[in-house]
């Protein structure tokens, strides 16, 4: 179960980031469920990528992903990745002509 915890942290952080972007930029709102799902996917991608870069750059053992640096990189990458993907999805939905809720 411990090996899945960094991924869970990234997905939850991404969902939060995906719902934060429409609050900051109203024109990128794709709707609550779409923001959450796209944020979770982006959080998983961003958290995995950022934590891999940070842990690799510091020379840390990948098994130490649950130390403070690993947790913060998963949260930061998750929020950033979730916000970016949700913003892209909102932009594409706006260009297609869909209305956000």
C-alpha positions as CSV (number, residue, x, y, z in Angstrom):
1,X,0.0,0.0,0.0
2,X,2.9,2.4,0.7
3,X,4.1,2.2,-2.9
4,X,0.7,3.7,-4.0
5,X,0.7,6.6,-1.6
6,X,2.8,9.0,-3.7
7,X,0.4,8.4,-6.6
8,X,-2.6,8.9,-4.5
9,X,-1.2,12.2,-3.2
10,X,-0.5,13.3,-6.7
11,X,-4.0,12.4,-8.0
12,X,-5.7,14.2,-5.0
13,X,-3.5,17.2,-5.4
14,X,-4.2,17.3,-9.1
15,X,-7.9,17.2,-8.5
16,X,-7.5,20.2,-6.2
17,X,-5.4,22.0,-8.8
18,X,-7.9,21.2,-11.5
19,X,-10.6,22.9,-9.4
20,X,-8.4,25.8,-8.4
21,X,-7.8,27.0,-12.0
22,X,-11.4,27.8,-12.8
23,X,-11.7,29.8,-9.6
24,X,-8.8,31.9,-10.7
25,X,-9.6,32.1,-14.4
26,X,-13.3,31.9,-15.0
27,X,-13.0,31.5,-18.7
28,X,-11.2,28.2,-18.4
29,X,-14.0,26.4,-16.5
30,X,-15.0,23.1,-18.2
31,X,-17.4,22.1,-15.5
32,X,-17.0,20.6,-12.1
33,X,-16.6,16.9,-13.0
34,X,-14.5,17.5,-16.0
35,X,-12.2,19.9,-14.0
36,X,-11.8,17.2,-11.3
37,X,-11.1,14.3,-13.7
38,X,-8.7,16.3,-15.9
39,X,-7.0,17.7,-12.8
40,X,-6.6,14.2,-11.4
41,X,-5.0,12.9,-14.6
42,X,-2.8,16.0,-14.8
43,X,-1.9,15.6,-11.2
44,X,-0.8,12.0,-11.7
45,X,1.3,13.0,-14.7
46,X,2.8,16.1,-13.0
47,X,3.4,14.5,-9.7
48,X,5.1,11.5,-11.2
49,X,7.2,13.6,-13.4
50,X,8.2,16.3,-10.9
51,X,9.0,13.8,-8.1
52,X,11.1,11.8,-10.5
53,X,13.0,14.8,-11.5
54,X,13.5,16.1,-8.0
55,X,14.4,12.7,-6.5
56,X,16.7,12.0,-9.4
57,X,18.4,15.4,-9.2
58,X,19.0,15.1,-5.5
59,X,20.4,11.5,-5.9
60,X,17.8,10.2,-3.4
61,X,16.8,6.6,-3.3
62,X,13.4,6.1,-5.1
63,X,12.3,4.1,-2.1
64,X,12.5,7.3,0.0
65,X,9.6,8.9,-1.9
66,X,7.7,9.3,1.3
67,X,10.1,11.7,3.0
68,X,9.3,15.4,3.2
69,X,10.9,16.2,-0.2
70,X,9.1,13.4,-1.9
71,X,5.7,14.3,-0.4
72,X,6.1,18.0,-1.3
73,X,7.2,17.3,-4.8
74,X,4.2,15.0,-5.3
75,X,1.9,17.8,-4.0
76,X,3.5,20.5,-6.0
77,X,3.6,18.5,-9.2
78,X,0.1,17.3,-8.7
79,X,-1.3,20.8,-8.2
80,X,0.7,22.2,-11.1
81,X,0.0,19.3,-13.4
82,X,-3.7,19.2,-12.5
83,X,-4.1,22.9,-13.0
84,X,-2.3,22.9,-16.4
85,X,-4.3,20.0,-17.8
86,X,-7.6,21.3,-16.5
87,X,-6.8,24.7,-18.0
88,X,-6.0,23.1,-21.3
89,X,-9.2,21.1,-21.3
90,X,-11.2,24.3,-20.3
91,X,-9.6,26.2,-23.2
92,X,-10.3,23.5,-25.7
93,X,-13.9,23.2,-24.5
94,X,-14.3,27.0,-24.9
95,X,-12.8,26.9,-28.4
96,X,-15.1,24.1,-29.4
97,X,-18.0,26.2,-28.1
98,X,-19.1,24.3,-25.0
99,X,-20.2,26.3,-22.0
100,X,-18.8,25.7,-18.6
101,X,-20.9,25.3,-15.5
